[in-house]
Amino acid sequence: MFDAILFDLADTLLHFGKVRPLSLFGQGCRDTHQYLVDQQLSSPDYAVYRKVSLRAFTGRYLWSNFKGRDFNGMDVITSVLRKFDIKASDHDMQVMAWMWYRPVLPQAHVVPGTHEMLETFRQMGIKMAIVSNTCAPPHCLDRHLEQENLLEYFPTRVYSSTTRYRKPHRMIFESALSQLGVDAQRTVFVGDMIARDIRGANRLGMRTVWKPARRKSPINRRRFKPDHTIRIITELEPLVRQMLSPSTEMDAVA
């Protein structure tokens, strides 16, 4: 028996397809530069603006991988604006953050049947939360979730860009558990990354469900073995029903 389900976000609830980082970066860079010009905040040379932006992002990305901690994309925007001595309002910065994020929207999709599944879980009284490794600012992710009609199901959302701890660190999981008011032993975690999602949740004693992304291989699966495996997210509903049945012993779903 359990009380809550924690979900990873990317490639679990939301699927982004083949992401081309340089293309997305270029679009975000062009849009934010044009915004600065249109708002008459500044008009730095685009080539210089792009170079400074890339350096700011790359520096924080390398730092985060070295430290095993995450950064918030708002820090990159702040650094770039400071470099050009641009005095922007909080509103301007939030708009720019969304401009950096929105190029991923056309590639994102939700598997049909996901909303119905989540509504079923809500009606069953199961608490739900999102626990995601991301450098995207929370307001951007929340806005995307709202556009996909997913936000209402997840009053609790824990992003590593806010906590700075990323999975598999126990702190990011414990933050979600604390906000939900549930114990790890009575919680299920669903994610696509064996070494981060499954490994971290297993350490805390959660029951784990692995939903592998197509483009990712099952690295360390033998070392960090999930309790169950599903192929698509909507297979979670029948699995949950069987897990909640006191007379049923569940094996992993192949």
C-alpha angles and dihedrals in degrees: 000000000000141000106209147028122212117201132202111224115214114064090358108063096001123037119205102184118208106351117201104200097194092050092049091046091051093051093048091047093052093046096049093045090052090048091056090050094046092049090048089233092130141318108219116176106276095229091053092044091052093048093050092046093050092048092049093050095043093049093054092043092054091045092051093051092048094048098036088232129113133235132215118245088226087070089061092051091048091050094050094047091048090052090059094037091241116165104211128171124239087254092054091051093050090050090050091048090055090049089055091049104041099075087077093059098085090054096049124094141166120227111250111259095030095110092049090050093051091048089053091052091049091051089050089058095246113152115228136197141168121234111185139173105221144135091209115114112256095241090058093051092045091051091050091049090050091052089052090049091241102109096083092063094056115054086160116062123165117192124185089222085070103033091037086214114108131199131301086039109104094226095072092051092045091052090059093044091051093050091049093044094230136127122246091235089060095047135089122210122204121194146138101229117081098194095045110025103030096034094050096044093045091055091059093048099254122147107249134214119192119208104180120212112235094238095050126079121222096258114187092000092144092050097044103032119188120223091231138011128209130183099213130018095248090064085073093079098063089040091054092048090054092045089054092050107099092206097053128088108203126213122195115282109240 
